[in-house]
Amino acid sequence: MKSIRRSLVVLACSFALLSCGNNGTNGELDVDLINNPKSAEGYDNEAKVPVMTFDEDLHDFGRLSAGENISYSFHFRNTGAADLVISGCSATCGCTVASYPKERIAPGGEGYITVSFNSTGKSGQQYQEVTVLSNAQPARSKLKITAQVGY
């Protein structure tokens, strides 16, 4: 009985060792197993993605009086090869808000992101950023505004 048990243990260990072998790959990962078009090797440059291109990403409002509410519309174009979807905009301060198109923008289409700044309670040089989130490459774009409040 001991010899049968010993034989089964040896057989089980042998099977375990053989099944963990590298099958002649010298420990290298078989790249055929990777199915990610954005992986470093084999990046799919032909993948159809939207690209959000702004005419400018910085606007200077100049000098303002405290309490002024002003807006500026940043023009953009979808220069990519797929529909652009903007999922949201967030600002660095509650004094700055952005409105953006909610509909899909086809390749070649264009639109505006309007950034509004409320200078109430502000003084001196102001610098605010709005982060635009979308399905574009890159997924985040930054729009910046500046103003000199109270001169």
Sequence and secondary structure as in RCSB ss.txt:
>XXXX:A:sequence
MKSIRRSLVVLACSFALLSCGNNGTNGELDVDLINNPKSAEGYDNEAKVPVMTFDEDLHDFGRLSAGENISYSFH
FRNTGAADLVISGCSATCGCTVASYPKERIAPGGEGYITVSFNSTGKSGQQYQEVTVLSNAQPARSKLKITAQVG
Y
>XXXX:A:secstr
 HHHHHHHHHHHHHHHHHHTS TTSTT   GGG   TTSSTT  TT     EEES SEEEEEEE TT EEEEEEE
EEE SSS B EEEEEESSTTEEEE   S B TT EEEEEEEEE TT  EEEEEEEEEEESSSSSEEEEEEEEEE 
 
